Amino acid sequence: MASWGRRSSGMVHHIKALSKVELRGKAGAMKGGWWRYPLQPGVASALVPRSWPCVNTMASLFLVQRFKSSLPQKQVEDDDGDQDLDFPGGKVAYTSEMKFISGSYDKRIPCYRVLGDDGELIKGGSDFEKVNKELAVRMYSDMVCLQIMDTFMYEAQRQGRISFYMTSFGEEAATISPAAALTKDDIILPQYREPGALLWRGFTLQEFVNQCFGNKDDGGKGRQMPVHYGSSKHNFVTVSSPIATQLPQAAGMAYSLKMDKKDACVVAFIGDGGTSEGDFHAGLNFAAVLEAPVIFVCRNNGWAISTPTSDQFRSDGVVVKGQAYGIPSIRVDGTDALAVYSAIRAARSMAINEQRPVLVESLAYRVGHHSTSDDSTKYRSLNEIEHWKTDRDPVNKFRKWVELNGWWSERDEADLRSSIKKQLLKVIQVAEGTEKPPLTELFTDVYDLPPSNLVEQEKLLRQTVNKYSHDFPSDVSLH
């Protein structure tokens, strides 16, 4: 090890470097300059004069060993006389047989589920978290609300009232159930198909619609694309369009919670397409090495826009990728609200109590188009879509289970849907009638004092709007 110290002119220093004392320089011959001192634990006091408190303090910092050295031994014999390699990463057995690990799987990882498509509990199944009436009804109500909101906002985009939208059809249980299994202190980093999690946390329909219309009441002041929600109040980090960038961030956030000894974890959502990004692998490896309490939830809905999973990877889905990084993992039926809820509850307990990451692969299906910019009928059949829409709908499946428990009726269903539709019609009218934020808001909320380049950009924007005012919408203003 080594440190840097400032030595005065005319001074002689005897430096103990490792096992011998070396005389550095000649008395009275050296001028002031920076010298690099080899350090060894236990000899800091011999390295620099006590009159240099700053240097002595720095030396003590450099002498702290953060990680225990693990020098490998070339050969280690066990009780049977066989030789192992004691590698820094762990002891590895030798073998005289040249054998490659297979790239295929004899048996695929099973998918955990609790409910059948008929809404009844799987025969013999008892390994799940019990859900009471209040929780079940709220989960179902939010699933219905999300489904109706998606329908209304999709049509609003088709009518030209908003610029863009993405639905969550088929994935309602995969996003609302995880939120129900968490606490308000847990931090959620979404991809872009998790409005259900934010809905569960209390984000209002008015707030959702304001964001999509980008009006002055939108928390982001219209700077983000529609469906790029965020709320610091609800511990829901703002959606970022670039895929998988939130995963390394999630590992860092979780490590921070660990250092602060918080009784909370981080949950990062991602789609199957995102697992093809480098940030996915970096995020998982960071979390595993740091032993960070983070749950990675992959919504494997079969399609990365128009690319099927069969063209994305050759592994057994996503769940096996966790094992490669030393992360406990599970595959769950993403259309089964009870199974997802139970898996996330167990994953949260594991992440916090054992201080380690967990990977959950949630198998669902993207019933809707990728977005309003996509036509999925160009690359998948209508029969496939219809099958998942009718036979495997997570909302209908959970409704059947709630009804079987005597907690829901046809009257409850009619009242709920009528109420949600009335609310949505009202909030859409309000959001559409609310003025847009002034264009000058583009330059606020980042710097205390805007740098010269932003000042110049704002000046150019004003000139452009004033010169070509007829090309800008009438509800857009500079102030």
C-alpha positions as CSV (number, residue, x, y, z in Angstrom):
1,M,0.0,0.0,0.0
2,A,1.1,3.6,-0.3
3,S,0.2,7.1,0.7
4,W,1.2,10.6,-0.5
5,G,2.8,13.1,1.9
6,R,4.3,16.5,1.6
7,R,7.9,16.7,2.8
8,S,9.6,20.0,3.7
9,S,12.9,21.0,2.3
10,G,16.0,20.1,4.3
11,M,14.3,17.1,6.1
12,V,15.4,13.5,6.2
13,H,12.8,10.8,6.6
14,H,13.4,7.2,7.5
15,I,10.6,5.2,5.9
16,K,9.8,1.7,6.9
17,A,8.8,0.0,3.6
18,L,7.5,-3.5,4.1
19,S,10.4,-5.3,5.7
20,K,13.3,-2.9,5.5
21,V,14.2,0.7,6.3
22,E,15.2,2.9,3.4
23,L,16.7,6.3,3.5
24,R,14.8,8.5,1.0
25,G,16.8,11.6,0.0
26,K,19.9,13.2,1.6
27,A,19.9,15.6,4.5
28,G,19.5,19.2,3.4
29,A,19.6,18.2,-0.3
30,M,15.9,17.7,-0.9
31,K,13.5,20.6,-1.8
32,G,9.8,20.6,-1.0
33,G,7.9,18.1,-3.0
34,W,5.4,15.2,-3.0
35,W,6.7,11.8,-2.0
36,R,5.0,8.5,-2.3
37,Y,5.4,6.4,0.9
38,P,4.9,2.6,0.9
39,L,2.7,1.7,3.8
40,Q,2.3,-1.4,5.9
41,P,-0.4,-2.0,8.6
42,G,1.0,-1.3,12.1
43,V,3.8,1.1,11.0
44,A,1.8,4.3,10.3
45,S,3.5,6.1,13.2
46,A,6.9,5.4,11.8
47,L,6.0,6.8,8.4
48,V,5.4,10.5,9.0
49,P,6.2,13.0,11.8
50,R,3.5,13.6,14.4
51,S,3.6,17.2,13.5
52,W,1.7,16.3,10.3
53,P,-1.7,15.4,11.7
54,C,-3.4,15.6,8.4
55,V,-0.9,13.1,6.8
56,N,-1.1,10.8,9.8
57,T,-4.9,10.8,9.5
58,M,-4.7,10.0,5.8
59,A,-2.3,7.3,6.5
60,S,-4.6,5.7,8.9
61,L,-7.4,5.7,6.4
62,F,-5.2,4.0,3.8
63,L,-4.3,1.3,6.3
64,V,-7.9,0.2,6.8
65,Q,-8.6,-3.1,5.1
66,R,-12.1,-3.1,3.7
67,F,-11.8,-6.6,2.3
68,K,-10.0,-9.6,3.8
69,S,-7.3,-10.8,1.5
70,S,-7.9,-14.3,0.1
71,L,-4.7,-15.4,-1.6
72,P,-5.3,-18.7,-3.5
73,Q,-3.4,-21.8,-2.7
74,K,-2.5,-23.8,-5.8
75,Q,-3.5,-27.1,-4.3
76,V,-5.4,-28.2,-1.2
77,E,-5.8,-31.8,-0.2
78,D,-9.1,-32.9,1.4
79,D,-9.6,-35.9,3.7
80,D,-9.7,-38.3,0.8
81,G,-6.5,-37.1,-0.7
82,D,-8.1,-35.5,-3.7
83,Q,-6.8,-32.1,-4.7
84,D,-9.0,-29.0,-5.0
85,L,-8.2,-25.5,-6.2
86,D,-8.6,-23.0,-3.4
87,F,-9.6,-20.1,-5.7
88,P,-10.5,-16.5,-4.4
89,G,-14.1,-17.2,-5.5
90,G,-14.3,-20.4,-3.5
91,K,-12.9,-24.0,-3.5
92,V,-13.3,-25.8,-6.8
93,A,-12.8,-29.5,-7.2
94,Y,-10.5,-30.9,-9.9
95,T,-11.6,-33.5,-12.4
96,S,-9.8,-35.5,-15.0
97,E,-13.0,-35.6,-17.2
98,M,-13.4,-33.0,-19.8
99,K,-17.1,-32.1,-19.7
100,F,-19.0,-29.1,-20.8
101,I,-22.0,-27.8,-19.0
102,S,-25.1,-28.3,-21.1
103,G,-26.7,-25.2,-22.5
104,S,-30.2,-26.8,-22.4
105,Y,-32.4,-28.0,-19.6
106,D,-33.8,-31.5,-19.1
107,K,-36.7,-30.0,-17.2
108,R,-38.0,-26.5,-17.3
109,I,-38.5,-24.5,-14.1
110,P,-42.2,-24.8,-13.1
111,C,-44.6,-21.9,-12.7
112,Y,-46.0,-21.3,-9.3
113,R,-49.7,-20.7,-9.2
114,V,-52.6,-20.8,-6.7
115,L,-55.7,-20.2,-8.8
116,G,-56.9,-22.2,-11.8
117,D,-58.4,-20.3,-14.8
118,D,-61.8,-21.0,-13.3
119,G,-61.0,-19.0,-10.2
120,E,-60.8,-22.0,-7.9
121,L,-57.9,-22.9,-5.7
122,I,-55.6,-25.5,-7.3
123,K,-56.3,-28.9,-5.7
124,G,-54.0,-29.6,-2.8
125,G,-52.6,-26.1,-3.0
126,S,-52.1,-24.4,0.4
127,D,-48.7,-22.7,0.1
128,F,-49.9,-19.1,-0.3
129,E,-50.6,-16.0,1.7
130,K,-54.1,-15.8,3.0
131,V,-56.0,-12.7,1.9
132,N,-58.9,-11.3,3.8
133,K,-62.1,-9.7,2.3
134,E,-61.0,-6.1,2.6
135,L,-57.7,-6.7,0.8
136,A,-59.1,-8.9,-1.9
137,V,-61.9,-6.5,-2.7
138,R,-59.5,-3.6,-2.9
139,M,-57.1,-5.5,-5.2
140,Y,-60.0,-6.5,-7.5
141,S,-61.4,-3.0,-7.5
142,D,-58.1,-1.5,-8.6
143,M,-57.7,-4.1,-11.3
144,V,-61.1,-3.1,-12.7
145,C,-60.2,0.6,-12.4
146,L,-56.9,0.1,-14.3
147,Q,-58.7,-1.8,-17.0
148,I,-61.4,0.9,-17.5
149,M,-58.8,3.8,-17.3
150,D,-56.8,2.0,-20.0
151,T,-59.9,1.7,-22.2
152,F,-60.8,5.4,-21.8
153,M,-57.3,6.8,-22.3
154,Y,-56.6,4.6,-25.3
155,E,-59.7,5.9,-27.0
156,A,-58.7,9.5,-26.0
157,Q,-55.4,9.0,-27.9
158,R,-57.2,7.6,-30.9
159,Q,-59.4,10.7,-30.9
160,G,-56.3,12.9,-30.9
161,R,-56.9,14.3,-27.4
162,I,-53.5,13.0,-26.1
163,S,-50.4,12.1,-28.0
164,F,-49.5,8.7,-26.8
165,Y,-50.7,5.9,-24.5
166,M,-49.7,2.3,-23.3
167,T,-52.2,-0.1,-21.8
168,S,-51.8,-2.9,-19.2
169,F,-54.4,-5.3,-20.5
170,G,-53.5,-8.8,-19.4
171,E,-51.0,-7.6,-16.8
172,E,-53.3,-6.1,-14.2
173,A,-52.5,-8.8,-11.6
174,A,-48.8,-8.7,-12.4
175,T,-48.5,-5.0,-11.3
176,I,-51.2,-4.5,-8.7
177,S,-50.6,-7.6,-6.6
178,P,-46.9,-6.8,-6.0
179,A,-47.9,-3.3,-4.8
180,A,-50.4,-4.9,-2.4
181,A,-47.6,-7.1,-1.0
182,L,-45.3,-4.2,-0.2
183,T,-45.3,-1.4,2.4
184,K,-45.4,2.3,1.6
185,D,-41.8,2.6,2.6
186,D,-40.6,0.2,-0.1
187,I,-39.3,2.1,-3.2
188,I,-40.7,1.2,-6.6
189,L,-38.8,1.7,-9.8
190,P,-41.2,1.0,-12.7
191,Q,-40.6,0.3,-16.4
192,Y,-43.6,1.8,-18.2
193,R,-46.5,-0.7,-17.7
194,E,-46.9,-0.4,-13.9
195,P,-49.5,2.3,-13.4
196,G,-51.4,-0.3,-11.4
197,A,-48.7,-0.2,-8.7
198,L,-49.0,3.6,-8.5
199,L,-52.8,3.4,-8.5
200,W,-52.6,1.0,-5.5
201,R,-50.5,3.6,-3.6
202,G,-53.0,6.3,-3.9
203,F,-52.2,8.2,-7.1
204,T,-55.6,9.6,-8.2
205,L,-57.4,9.3,-11.5
206,Q,-57.1,13.1,-11.9
207,E,-53.3,12.8,-11.4
208,F,-53.0,10.1,-14.0
209,V,-55.0,12.0,-16.6
210,N,-53.3,15.3,-15.9
211,Q,-50.0,13.6,-16.6
212,C,-51.3,12.2,-19.9
213,F,-52.6,15.6,-21.0
214,G,-49.4,17.3,-19.8
215,N,-51.3,20.3,-18.3
216,K,-50.1,22.7,-15.7
217,D,-51.4,20.5,-12.9
218,D,-49.2,17.6,-14.0
219,G,-46.5,17.0,-11.4
220,G,-43.9,16.9,-14.3
221,K,-45.3,20.1,-15.8
222,G,-45.8,18.4,-19.2
223,R,-42.1,17.6,-19.7
224,Q,-42.6,13.8,-19.9
225,M,-44.4,11.7,-22.5
226,P,-47.8,10.4,-21.4
227,V,-47.8,7.3,-19.1
228,H,-44.4,8.4,-17.7
229,Y,-45.7,8.7,-14.2
230,G,-43.8,9.4,-11.0
231,S,-44.5,10.4,-7.4
232,S,-42.0,11.1,-4.6
233,K,-45.0,11.1,-2.2
234,H,-45.7,7.5,-3.1
235,N,-42.1,6.3,-3.3
236,F,-42.6,5.7,-7.0
237,V,-39.6,6.8,-9.1
238,T,-40.5,8.5,-12.4
239,V,-40.7,6.3,-15.5
240,S,-37.7,6.6,-17.8
241,S,-38.0,5.6,-21.4
242,P,-34.6,4.0,-21.9
243,I,-35.0,0.3,-21.1
244,A,-33.5,-1.3,-17.9
245,T,-31.6,1.8,-16.8
246,Q,-33.4,1.6,-13.5
247,L,-31.9,-1.7,-12.5
248,P,-28.4,-0.6,-11.5
249,Q,-30.1,2.4,-9.8
250,A,-32.3,0.0,-7.9
251,A,-29.3,-1.9,-6.6
252,G,-27.8,1.3,-5.4
253,M,-31.0,2.4,-3.7
254,A,-31.3,-0.9,-2.0
255,Y,-27.7,-0.8,-0.8
256,S,-28.5,2.6,0.7
257,L,-31.5,1.2,2.6
258,K,-29.2,-1.6,3.9
259,M,-26.6,0.9,5.1
260,D,-29.2,2.9,6.9
261,K,-30.7,-0.3,8.4
262,K,-34.1,0.5,7.0
263,D,-37.0,-2.0,7.3
264,A,-37.7,-1.6,3.6
265,C,-36.6,-2.9,0.2
266,V,-36.6,-1.7,-3.4
267,V,-38.7,-3.3,-6.2
268,A,-37.6,-2.8,-9.8
269,F,-39.9,-3.8,-12.6
270,I,-38.7,-4.8,-16.1
271,G,-40.1,-6.5,-19.2
272,D,-38.7,-9.6,-20.9
273,G,-37.2,-7.4,-23.6
274,G,-35.3,-5.4,-20.9
275,T,-33.4,-8.6,-19.9
276,S,-31.5,-8.3,-23.2
277,E,-30.0,-5.0,-22.1
278,G,-26.6,-4.8,-20.4
279,D,-28.1,-2.8,-17.5
280,F,-30.2,-5.8,-16.5
281,H,-27.1,-7.9,-16.0
282,A,-25.1,-5.1,-14.3
283,G,-28.0,-4.5,-12.0
284,L,-28.4,-8.1,-10.9
285,N,-24.6,-8.5,-10.4
286,F,-24.4,-5.3,-8.4
287,A,-27.2,-6.3,-6.2
288,A,-25.9,-9.8,-5.7
289,V,-22.3,-8.7,-4.8
290,L,-23.6,-5.9,-2.5
291,E,-26.2,-8.2,-1.0
292,A,-28.8,-5.5,-1.5
293,P,-32.4,-5.9,-0.5
294,V,-34.0,-5.5,-3.9
295,I,-36.7,-7.5,-5.7
296,F,-36.4,-7.6,-9.5
297,V,-39.8,-8.3,-11.0
298,C,-39.7,-9.3,-14.7
299,R,-43.0,-9.2,-16.4
300,N,-42.4,-11.7,-19.1
301,N,-45.4,-11.1,-21.4
302,G,-44.0,-12.9,-24.3
303,W,-43.2,-9.9,-26.5
304,A,-40.6,-7.2,-26.6
305,I,-42.7,-5.0,-28.9
306,S,-42.7,-7.3,-32.0
307,T,-39.9,-9.6,-30.9
308,P,-41.1,-12.9,-29.3
309,T,-39.2,-14.4,-26.4
310,S,-38.1,-17.3,-28.6
311,D,-36.0,-14.8,-30.6
312,Q,-34.7,-13.0,-27.5
313,F,-32.9,-15.8,-25.6
314,R,-32.3,-19.5,-25.6
315,S,-32.4,-20.0,-21.8
316,D,-35.4,-21.3,-19.9
317,G,-37.0,-17.8,-19.7
318,V,-35.7,-15.2,-17.3
319,V,-35.8,-17.1,-14.0
320,V,-32.6,-19.0,-14.6
321,K,-30.7,-15.8,-15.1
322,G,-31.0,-15.0,-11.4
323,Q,-29.3,-18.3,-10.5
324,A,-26.4,-17.4,-12.7
325,Y,-25.8,-14.4,-10.5
326,G,-26.3,-16.2,-7.2
327,I,-29.8,-14.7,-6.7
328,P,-32.7,-16.8,-5.4
329,S,-35.5,-16.8,-8.1
330,I,-39.0,-18.0,-8.7
331,R,-41.3,-18.2,-11.7
332,V,-45.0,-17.3,-11.0
333,D,-48.2,-17.1,-13.0
334,G,-48.6,-13.4,-13.7
335,T,-52.4,-13.8,-14.3
336,D,-52.9,-15.2,-10.8
337,A,-53.3,-12.4,-8.3
338,L,-52.9,-14.6,-5.3
339,A,-49.8,-16.3,-6.6
340,V,-48.1,-13.0,-7.4
341,Y,-49.1,-11.5,-4.1
342,S,-47.7,-14.6,-2.2
343,A,-44.5,-14.6,-4.2
344,I,-43.8,-11.0,-3.6
345,R,-44.6,-11.2,0.1
346,A,-42.1,-14.1,0.4
347,A,-39.5,-12.3,-1.7
348,R,-39.8,-9.1,0.4
349,S,-39.3,-11.1,3.6
350,M,-36.2,-12.8,2.1
351,A,-34.8,-9.5,0.8
352,I,-35.0,-7.7,4.1
353,N,-34.4,-10.4,6.6
354,E,-31.6,-12.1,4.6
355,Q,-30.3,-8.9,3.0
356,R,-30.1,-10.2,-0.5
357,P,-31.7,-9.7,-3.9
358,V,-34.5,-11.8,-5.3
359,L,-35.7,-12.3,-8.9
360,V,-39.4,-12.9,-9.7
361,E,-40.3,-13.9,-13.3
362,S,-44.0,-13.2,-13.7
363,L,-45.5,-14.9,-16.8
364,A,-48.5,-13.0,-18.2
365,Y,-49.4,-11.8,-21.7
366,R,-49.6,-8.4,-23.3
367,V,-53.2,-8.4,-24.6
368,G,-53.0,-4.9,-25.9
369,H,-50.7,-3.4,-28.5
370,H,-47.3,-2.4,-27.3
371,S,-48.4,1.2,-27.4
372,T,-50.6,3.4,-29.6
373,S,-47.7,3.5,-32.0
374,D,-47.9,-0.2,-32.6
375,D,-50.2,-2.6,-34.5
376,S,-49.6,-6.0,-32.9
377,T,-51.8,-7.8,-35.5
378,K,-48.9,-7.5,-37.9
379,Y,-46.9,-10.0,-36.0
380,R,-49.2,-12.1,-33.9
381,S,-52.6,-13.8,-34.6
382,L,-56.0,-12.6,-33.5
383,N,-56.7,-16.1,-32.1
384,E,-53.7,-15.9,-29.8
385,I,-54.8,-12.5,-28.5
386,E,-58.4,-13.5,-28.1
387,H,-57.4,-16.7,-26.1
388,W,-55.5,-14.7,-23.5
389,K,-58.2,-11.9,-23.5
390,T,-61.1,-14.3,-22.7
391,D,-59.8,-17.5,-21.3
392,R,-56.9,-16.2,-19.2
393,D,-57.9,-12.7,-18.2
394,P,-56.4,-12.1,-14.7
395,V,-59.3,-9.7,-13.8
396,N,-62.0,-12.3,-14.5
397,K,-60.0,-15.0,-12.8
398,F,-59.7,-13.1,-9.6
399,R,-63.3,-12.0,-9.7
400,K,-64.4,-15.6,-9.8
401,W,-62.3,-16.3,-6.7
402,V,-63.7,-13.3,-4.8
403,E,-67.2,-14.3,-5.7
404,L,-66.6,-17.9,-4.6
405,N,-65.7,-16.5,-1.2
406,G,-69.0,-14.6,-1.0
407,W,-67.3,-11.2,-1.0
408,W,-68.7,-9.9,-4.4
409,S,-72.0,-9.7,-6.2
410,E,-73.3,-8.6,-9.6
411,R,-74.7,-5.5,-7.9
412,D,-71.2,-4.7,-6.5
413,E,-69.8,-5.1,-10.0
414,A,-72.3,-2.8,-11.7
415,D,-71.8,-0.1,-9.0
416,L,-68.0,-0.3,-9.2
417,R,-67.9,0.0,-13.0
418,S,-70.5,2.8,-13.1
419,S,-68.6,4.8,-10.5
420,I,-65.2,4.5,-12.2
421,K,-66.6,5.5,-15.6
422,K,-68.3,8.6,-14.1
423,Q,-65.0,9.6,-12.4
424,L,-63.0,9.2,-15.5
425,L,-65.4,11.2,-17.7
426,K,-65.1,14.0,-15.1
427,V,-61.3,14.0,-14.7
428,I,-60.8,13.8,-18.4
429,Q,-63.0,16.9,-18.9
430,V,-61.1,18.7,-16.2
431,A,-57.7,17.8,-17.5
432,E,-58.5,18.7,-21.0
433,G,-59.8,22.1,-20.0
434,T,-56.8,22.9,-17.8
435,E,-54.2,25.1,-19.6
436,K,-50.8,23.9,-20.5
437,P,-47.7,25.0,-18.5
438,P,-45.9,27.9,-20.1
439,L,-43.0,27.0,-22.4
440,T,-40.5,28.8,-20.0
441,E,-41.1,26.0,-17.5
442,L,-38.8,23.9,-19.7
443,F,-35.9,25.8,-18.2
444,T,-36.9,25.6,-14.5
445,D,-36.4,23.1,-11.6
446,V,-32.9,22.0,-12.6
447,Y,-30.5,24.8,-11.9
448,D,-30.6,27.5,-9.2
449,L,-29.0,29.8,-11.7
450,P,-29.5,28.7,-15.3
451,P,-26.2,28.3,-17.2
452,S,-25.5,30.4,-20.2
453,N,-26.4,27.8,-22.7
454,L,-29.9,27.4,-21.3
455,V,-30.3,31.2,-21.1
456,E,-29.4,31.3,-24.8
457,Q,-31.9,28.5,-25.6
458,E,-34.7,30.2,-23.8
459,K,-34.0,33.4,-25.8
460,L,-34.1,31.5,-29.1
461,L,-37.3,29.8,-28.0
462,R,-39.0,33.2,-27.3
463,Q,-37.9,34.5,-30.7
464,T,-39.1,31.5,-32.5
465,V,-42.6,31.5,-30.8
466,N,-43.0,35.2,-31.4
467,K,-42.0,34.9,-35.1
468,Y,-44.0,31.8,-35.9
469,S,-46.9,32.1,-33.4
470,H,-49.4,30.7,-35.9
471,D,-47.5,27.4,-35.9
472,F,-48.0,26.8,-32.2
473,P,-51.2,25.6,-30.5
474,S,-53.4,28.5,-29.2
475,D,-53.2,27.2,-25.6
476,V,-49.4,27.3,-25.5
477,S,-47.9,30.5,-23.9
478,L,-44.5,31.7,-23.0
479,H,-45.6,33.0,-19.5
